[in-house]
């Protein structure tokens, strides 16, 4: 199980970084399946790993000019304080994860192309970005994810940015939100990182670097769209089952 555990972390980081995500939702699933990480350690450990992978993904997409700072700043202005507050909240029960799993499944099907809308881009309204940041930031901090699995489909469905730019925006969004969530967790006395997290960070950094390079440089936009849909569907099923 130890080898499988490490391979799953490596692959998760590769897949998620490829579409501009940090992989926290997948790390949580691997932790739950392995039984080697206590519930108290899961959220803190996943967010710390998320910070490293999302930073790598963001730098790679930005270096290849797939980024929009204006969209990011509007959303971050609301999401960072919301993620901090969310990190201070200890969410009871599994109802939220069940609801989130259903949302991710629907988002994955939508991104995959069911019920396609026009590909013509439109300007993100200020109120839309702020509202998205507030909601996604708060939820992200509460359950220990960066929020990319919620932000990416929203940007694509609202047609605020093309697919590769969306990946770059999401990666930066995840990086800052994960930091805010960790600070909130620490401030509330809940920070508890697994002792072996340093080794796991090395694994996800390796997988994340490879995935970010593949996604930002060589993958076609439509391929990334389907890869993102796969990530969303996987995350939704995982949250519903585990």
Secondary structure, 3 states (H helix, E strand, C coil): CHHHHHHHHHHHHHHHHHCCCCCHHHHHHHHHHHCCCCHHHHHHHHHHHHHHHHHHHHHHHHHCCCCCHHHHHHHHHHHHHHHHHHHHCCCCCCHHHHHHHHHHHHHHHHHCCCCCCCCCCCCCCHHHHHHHHHHHHHHHHHHCCCCHHHHHHHHHHHCCCCHHHHHHHHHHHHHHHHHHHHHHHHHCCCCCCCCCHHHHHHHHHHHHHHHHHHHHHHCCHHHHHHHHHHHHHHHHHHHHHC
